[in-house]
Amino acid sequence: MTLQTNWNLTKYFFTGLDDPRLKANIDAILPLAETFEKKYHNIIKTFSLPEQVLEYYADYEKMSHEMGTGSIYLSYLQSLDTQNDAVIKKMGGLECVFIEASSKLLFISQEWKELGYEKIMSFANNPVLADYKNVLVSKADNLRYVLGEREEFVLNEKSRALGVVEGLREELTNSYSFEIEINGVKKTMTDEEIRSLRTSPNREIRRKSYESLRAVYNSKQAQITLGNIYAGIVKDWASDVKLRGYNTVMEPRNTSEELENEVVDMLLQEVQSAYPLFSRFIEAKRKLLGLETFYNYDTSAPLSTIEKEFSFEDGMKLHLATMKDFDQEFYDYSVDMLESGRIDVFPKFGKRNGAFASSRPGEPSFVLLNYTNKLRDVSVISHELWHAIHGHLSQGQKPAVYDSPLSLAETASIFNEMLLSEKIRKELSQEEYKEFLNEKLSDTFATIFRQIQYVAFERRVHEAIFAGQELTYHDFNRMWREEQVRMTGGKVIYDVDAENESGWSMIPHIFASPFYCYAYAFGNILVFALYNRYQKEGQGFVESYKDILRSGGSKRPKDLLAEHGFDITSPKFYRDAMEEIEKMVVEFEGLVREK
Ligand SMILES: [Zn+2]
């Protein structure tokens, strides 16, 4: 096998910024929108035959695909080199074209609204349109939240002001830098660097990283500014809830995630009932670390300083061996990605941080990594490659129903991390395995419990402001601490008192996408359910699992999962996952006795 560790974008897109085909692609965007407008303006609202809707979607999907090719290419180039001026300029130009094109297409949602619920539902239930059922049902369901043309226009204009507020927060927090003294040397660090010190094996460095974060976020100026920005965003959300007639403050998010209100409420409630598991983990960890008292800055501590290294070849070998055991198609697709230059593996100057997978209808998936030989990096290979395979398996769906909601999107990737951990486990010494379990539990609590803690905080704030209360950062600090203590059950001592607890202001999601965090928790819980089934049924479950992935966004999560025997409206679904976590906690507690 020949390893191609750099993206080969030329093979799939354009030869470079000056490729005339790229220019032609961008120049075609506006005419495409105009052609579509000419064909469908004043027509959508008169649709009477399913064949018309079929043709509409075919045209719409073709237009979207062609419009997106240059844009995705530029976004890949930018990921490889975020500082490249020529790319940034080209992107800027492209954005202007997109704004103009989208203003030509504003008529679409209004005309669907005029067509009305009954008509759209009759299309949704027509066998000719079976492939589009889910998108039509969602369209029909959401009509009641769409206001008139004039109101929508005004709200759209007004939303720019909110964009300014959110942009202000981003710019402000991006401008923050953090001072820290390590071994007598003063250093200035970025947000990402200072946060990464929270996993340092050195307790004093962990403590200082928190102190340094707080020195900036707890300043009166930051608190007043971020507090007002947050209150402003929540007020705007509340007015949207009122104007559009949603039943609860969380309903706009639940609607976009295609989850029923009752399901989301149950998710919150069941995870909160399992909070004592977190206390048990903390208590065991305290003993393993040999600490008298457990501070908040000990939460992400490693158990030891040893760290096993995995070269990319070794990491990939582990991934491929896992795939081979699971399913041939998964294995083949992984190999194909690696051989044809669709995984960009190593860090480079200016390359985007972190990792992602990207797929779109009609095209192969791409993965970006920043591989640094850590055990964590091996999990990231698996995580992102499964996103990529999910994207590949969904290709059988129509583009309009290709993307799955986030609650299903994370399922594939985390499932694979579970498979991989079983493989890795065999490669590790006893000491290394302890660390591995510690990290795995830390991850589980971070991706399920802590996300629910965020959302519980958000719900309190949103409900209070919706009811007309005026809140300031003092209230946010206090509420945040109360939700933290609720989760940690008094087992954690905080480095500052509740008055000075500014943790909420460090979480971008609560500003940028209210309530979004619960989808991570849901996705993770679903993985436990799927994995549990796989352990019981083995290979027999693989086809069922692949069917879930093949469905893309063509079904609501509740219906899709019900078809495969998972009832997400039942508390048992959540409790089973909590039991799996408890098993790991028991194993972790066992390490204390061995010690
Ligand atoms: Zn992911």
Boltz pocket constraint, residues with backbone or C-beta under 6 A from the ligand:
constraints:
  - pocket:
      binder: B
      contacts: [[A, 383], [A, 387], [A, 409], [A, 410], [A, 413]]
      max_distance: 6.0
